[in-house]
Amino acid sequence: MTVVSAIGVGQILAWGSSYYLLAVLAGPIAADTGWPLTWIMGALSIGMLVSGLASPRIGHLIHRHGGRPVLAASAVLLSAGLLLLGLAPSLPVFVVAWVVLGLAMGAGLYDPAFSTLGRLCGEQARSAITHVTLFGGFASTVCWPLSAFLVDHLGWRGACLTYAAIHLAVVLPLYLFGVPRELAKPAAAPTAAKAAVAPGHVQAGQRYAFVVLAAGFTLAAVIMTVISVHLLTLLQSQGLALAAAVALGTLIGPAQVGARVLEMLFGKKAHPIWSLVASAVLVAVGLGMLVGAPGVMAVGIVMYGMGSGIRSIARDTVPLALFGKEGYAVLMGRIAMPTLIAQAASPFLGAWLLDSFGTQATLAILCGAAMLNILMVLALVPNALRRS
């Protein structure tokens, strides 16, 4: 439980001071500096792109050295990036700071954290991963008010510098003392078959499952990123006032956490592929209900939030169940790269869809993509059950 708590608290602060940071700081930064808001938000997309490109290499580092040093390095990189962000005298330096933060996100958010748990716990890591997602679900709940408080009292630069200090003073010690060091195993003479197989290599009979899984994860990430960025716009265009749209949007967080608790209580005995199926179905049905009356929208948002919450668990437990512990960190790095690159482009894709086709067509396209994702997940079920 110590390692779960250490990684869980680290995830709250890592997500809150990177991915969720500009939700609170973008406005104050633009007002203080005069930099274009599109470039301020675009810097986050650049960071996500860097994170995706770095993910395969980070997976190899975890495979070779264990997760503890990689997570510790992420805390140092987050501190350095936030320090540079807080001191940035110009927009180009601000963007460079997000490149550093992108490396930190690639080394310190869910994928490397869960890869670490996968190495430590093997195929029994599902419970630990679920518990960490419960921590992570509170990242915006904890850090948005904290960021707002820091901006009010210290300004946006002071907020960044405070987060930089927190990563060195709190997160780094948590990783160093809370995450076990993996003992090096004595090198055994490799057989010819083993020597030819690189870490994270997918065997010929599993390539179909790997491609479908990676494509499904990427498609789901695009859908959920578009929704997370443009949800308020989609709701307001349906006739809701801003306050009502915000109130409905706040249902997602509790729905995510509630679904993760239910998965932890009732899903641990079932194959994780069924959690992925449930996630895909809930997301598709929830999106379809966004065209209804406000009450129907509320139910749809709850269902969507539940699907999103379960997916964050299934995204890391399904590959572990399908492909096993050996080379898991490398495999997750390979899966994360297209997912994070697609996420970086998704805000722009969503804006283009809304501008070009309008709200109703955008929702229809997202629903169609969600239905396609269901089919892709169902295609994996025979393979998953056969391996089970």
N, C-alpha and C positions, 0 to 999 in steps of 0.2 A: 504493500500500500504506500510505502514511502516513495518509491519510484514513480508511482502514478500521481501522487500529490505534487511531487517536484516538477514533473513534466506538465501536469495540469495547470499549476500556477504560472509556470513559464509560458504556456500557451495563451493564457489570458492576457498577459502583458505583451507577448510577442504580437499577437493579432491586434490588440488594442492600440499599439504604438506603430503599426505599419499599415496593414490592410484597412483598418477602420480609422486611421488617424485623420485623413483629410476630410472625412465626413463632418468633423467639427472644425478643423483648422483651415480648410480651403478658403472660406469666406474672410476670416481675419487676415490671412496671408495676402489675399488679393487686395483687401482694403488698405493694408499697411504698405504694400510694396508697389501696387499698381500693375503687377504682372497679370497677364491674361488668365482668366479662370480656366480656360480650356487647356492651357499649357500646364497649369498647376495640377489639374486632374490627369492630364496626359502623362505627367511624370510618374504617377502611380502605375499607369499602363506600361510605361517603359520598365519600371521596377518588376512588374509581373512577367514581362517578356524575358528579362534577365534571369529571373527566378526559374522560368521554364527551361531556358537554354542551359542553366547550370545544374538542373536536377539530375540528369544521368551521371555527371561527374560526382555529384554529392552522394548518389547511391553507391558508387564504387568506393568512395571514401568510407562510408559507413560499413560496407562489406569488409574492407581491409582493416579498419581501425576500431570498429564499433561506433555506437551512436553517441557515447558520452563526449568524446572530444569534438565531434561535429556540432552537437547542440551547444557546447560551451563556446565554440568558435562563433556560432550564430549570435549568442548574447554579446560577444565583443563586437561583431560586425554591426549589430543593431545599435549598440552604443555609439560606435564610430559614425554610422550613417546619420543618426539623430543629432549628434554633435555637429556634424557638417551641415545638416539641415538648419539647425538653430543659428549657425553663424553665417549662413549663405549670404554673400553680399550682392549676388546677381542671380538671374534666372538660370544661366548655364551651370553655375555651381549647385543650385537647387536640384537641377536634373541629375548632375553627377552624384549628389547625395542619395537620390533614389536608385541609382545604379548600385551603390553600396548596399542600400536597404533591400534591393532585389536579391543580391547574393545572400543577405541575411535571411530573407524569407525562404529562399530555396533551401537553406541549411537548418531552419528553425521552426517552420510551421508544421502542419499535420503530417505530411508525407514522411519527412525525416524522423519526426517523433514516433510515428507508428512503425516505421521501419526499425527503429531502436527497440520498441516493445516486441516486435515480431522476432528479432534476434534473441532477445532475452527470454521470451516466453514460448517461442515456437508457435505451433498451431493452437495453443491454449491462450493466445494473446487477445482473443476476442473480448473477454471481460475487461481487461486492462484498457484496450482501445475505447470501449464504450464509456468507461469511467472518465477517461481523458476528454472525450467529446462533451461530457457533461460539464467539465470545467470550461472547455473552449466555448460552449454555448453562452457563457456569461461574459465573454470578452467585450462586446459592445455595451452590455448592461453595466459593467464595471468601469470601462475606460471612457465611454462617451461622457458621462457626468464628470469623471476625473479630468478629462481633457478640457471640458468647459470650465471647470473650476480653475485649472491652471492658466487657461487663457485669460480669464477674468482678472486673476491676481498677478500673473507674471508675463502676460502677453504670449503670442504664439511661439516666439523664440524661446522664452523661458520654459514653456511647456515641453518643447523638444529637448532642451537641455536637462530638464528634470527626468524625462523618460530615459535619456542617455545614462544618467546617474543610477536610475533604478535598475537598469539592465546589468550594470557592473556590480552594484551593491546587493541586489536581490536575486536576479535570475541566474547570473553566472555561478554564485555559490550553490544555488539549488541544484544546478546541473552537475557541478563538480562533486558535491557531497551526497546528493540524492539519487543519482543514477550510477549503478554499479559499473566498475571497470570490467570490461570483458577480458578474461584471461586468454592469453595467446595459446593456441593449441599446438602441440608439437607437430612439426611438418612430417607428413607421411609420404612415402614414395608414391607418386601418382601412377595409376595405371594408364595405359595408352588411351583408354576410353575417357577417363576423367581428365587427362591432360588436354584432350581435344575440346572439352566443353568449358566455355568461358562462364564466369559467374553471371547469373541472371539469364543464361541462355535458355530459350524455350525449345523443347524437343519438337521434332517434326509433327508428331501427333497432337501437339498442343498449340501449334501456331494459329490455327483457326480460332480457337478460344481466346488466345491473346489478342489477336487483331480485333475481333468483335468486342472484347471487353474494353480495350483501349479506345476504340471508336465510340462505344456507348458512353464511357466516362467523359470523353471529350464533348460529345453532343449534349449530355446532361449538364456539363459545366457551362456551355454556351447558354443554354436555356436559363439556368439559375442565375448566371451573372447578368444577363439582360434584364431579368425580373428584378434582381436586387438593385440595379442602377435606375431602372425606369418604372418601378412599380407605382410610385406616386403619380407620375405622368399618366400611366395607363388608367389608374383609378379616377383621376380628375377628369380625364377625357370622357369617362362614363357618366359624368354629371355630378360627381361628389365634390364637396368643398375640400380645401386643403386640410382643415382640421379633421374632417371625417376620414380622408384618405390616410392621414398620419395615424389616426386611431386604429384603422384596419391594419395598416402596415405593422404596427407594434404587436399584432397577434402572432407574427411569424416566429419570433424568438421563443416565447413560451411553448408554442406548438412543437418546435424543434426539440427543446429540452424534454417535453413530455413524451414525445415519441421515442427518444433515446432511453428514457426510463422504462417505458413499456418494452422496448427491445431487450433491455438488460434483464428485465424480470421474466419475460415470457418467450424470448426468441433464442436464448442461449443454447437450447437443446436442438434447435432446428438448424439445418444447413444454412449458412449465410446467403446463399443464392436466393432463398425465399425472401430475405430482407431486402435484397436488391430488386426483386420483382415487386414487392409491396411499395418500395420507394418510387419506382417508375410509374406504377398505376396511380398512386396518390398524387404525384406531381401532375400527371396528365388530366386526371379528373378535376383537381383543384384549379388548374388553368382554365379548363372548360367552363367552370362555374363563375369566372370573373366577368362574364358577359351578362350575368343575371342582376336581380335587384340587390340592394345593399345587404340584406340578410343572407342571400345566397352567396354574395361575394365574401362575406365574413366566413362562412363555412368553407368556401373554396380556398381562402387564404390559410385557414387552419389546416386543411388537408394538404395543401402545397407545403406548408411549413413542416408538417409531419414527414412528408416524403423527403424533403431536404435534410431533415435531421437524421433520418434513418440512413440516407445515402452516405453521409459522412462516416458512418460506421462500416457500411457494406463496401465502400470504396477500397478499404484496406483489408477487410477480413475475407472478401471473396477471392482476391488474388492469392492470399495465403492458403486458403482452402483448395484452390485450383492447382497451384504450382508448388506449394510447400515452402518450407523455411529456407532451404538452400538458395542463396542468391536473391533472397526476397528484397533486400534493400536496393540492389541493382535493378531488379525488375520494376520496383515501384518508381525509381528514378526515370526509367524508360517510359512508363505510363504517364508520369507527371508532366513530362516535357510537352507533348501536344496539348494536354489539358490546360496547362498554365499559359501557353502561347495563345490558345483559343480564348481563354479568359481575358487576356490582355486586349484582344481585338473586339471582344463582345460589346463593351459600352458603345463603341463606334458603330458596330453592326446594328445594335438596337436603335440608335439615333437615326441611322439611315433608313431602317424599316419604317419607323414612325413618320419620318419626313416624306418618304416616297409612297407609302401605301396607307398610312393612317392607323388608328388604334385597332379597329376591328380586324383588318387584314393581318396586322402584326400579331394579334392574339391567335388568329387562325393558323398562322405560320408556326408560332410557338407550340400550339396544340398538336399540329401535324408532326413537328419534330419530336414532341413528347410521345406520340403514338409510335413513331418509328423506333424510339428508344425502348419502348415496351417490347416490340418485336425482337430487337437485338438482345435484350436481356433474356427473353424466353428461349431464344436460340441457344443460350448457354446452359439451360437447365439440364438437358440430357447429359452433357459433358460433365457438369458438376456432380450430378447424382451418380454417374458411372464411376467417377474417381472416389466418391464417398463410399 
